Amino acid sequence: MLNQKKLNQLNNILRQNLIDIGVSCALLIDMAGNIVASLDDGKTRPDTYSLACLAAGNFGAVKAMADIIGEGDFSLLFNKGMNVNIHYKVIASEYLLINIFNKDLSLGFLRLKVTEVVKKMKDVLRIPAEKEIPNTVFNLSQQPVVI
């Protein structure tokens, strides 16, 4: 259960590790599209509620496509625009971390920071570090098998 202390910790993690390095907006949502934590740089103020719902739906659709072709999951979900990009990271199949950033911040650096953020968030959310999204193998002649 999330209490105010944990929410404050999550917001501090987002601020110190993402907003302070140049991320315009960072959202932690659950897989239903509900916002758990949200911070922005004060300059960018997207409609976070719509963004959260659409991102959850987008992630679900991409996950289903990966399953259909036998991938189980794609390791990188990223939307690149002319000036603004969106990076998605799943946290233990329960949460989705969404980062909006501009072309001044490199994707590689952001991915390194997100790896650190995920570890810190798992501690706050009390998600075991070893809990990962299971890989699903599809054989079209049989039922899906979770490994």
Secondary structure, DSSP 8 states (H G I E B T S, - for coil): ---HHHHHHHHHHHHHHTGGGTEEEEEEEETTS-EEEEEE-SS----HHHHHHHHHHHHHHHHHHHHHTT-S--S-EEEE-SSEEEEEEEETTTEEEEEEEETTS-HHHHHHHHHHHHHHHHHHHT--TT-----EE--TTS--EE-
